């Protein structure tokens, strides 16, 4: 996993602009705040958390964490 604190800060800022916090997301999902934070920072993966953060920001998880959603085209022409 790639730890990306700058991106984490940007996501937090965007969420705050919409009146949303990671704590609110953790309560909505019934997940620990540390789990939500770790996912946002890139220390762990959670499709549930990534999808909820992206939903709150009206985007796709791949827009926020492109390296997690890269597809390989090996063997294809």
DAGIJO-V682792 format. One record per backbone hydrogen bond with DSSP energy under -0.5 kcal/mol. CO is the residue of the C=O (numbers start at 1). NH is the residue of the N-H. E is the energy in kcal/mol with one decimal. If there is no record, write none. Layout:
CO,NH,E ; CO,NH,E
//
This chain:
1,3,-0.6 ; 2,4,-0.5 ; 4,8,-2.0 ; 5,9,-2.6 ; 6,10,-2.0 ; 7,11,-2.6 ; 8,12,-2.5 ; 9,13,-2.5 ; 10,14,-2.4 ; 11,15,-2.6 ; 12,16,-2.8 ; 13,17,-2.1 ; 14,18,-0.7 ; 15,18,-1.2 ; 15,20,-2.5 ; 16,19,-1.7 ; 21,25,-1.9 ; 22,26,-2.8 ; 23,27,-2.1 ; 24,28,-2.4 ; 25,29,-2.5 ; 26,30,-0.9 ; 26,31,-2.3 ; 32,36,-2.0 ; 33,37,-2.8 ; 34,38,-2.5 ; 35,39,-2.0 ; 36,40,-2.4 ; 37,41,-2.5 ; 38,42,-1.0 ; 38,43,-2.2 ; 38,44,-1.1 ; 41,4,-2.9 ; 46,50,-3.1 ; 47,51,-2.6 ; 48,52,-1.8 ; 49,53,-2.6 ; 50,54,-2.4 ; 51,55,-2.5 ; 52,56,-2.3 ; 53,57,-1.2 ; 54,59,-2.3 ; 55,58,-1.3 ; 60,63,-1.6 ; 60,64,-0.9 ; 61,64,-0.6 ; 61,65,-2.9 ; 65,68,-1.5 ; 65,69,-0.6 ; 66,69,-1.1 ; 73,76,-2.0
//
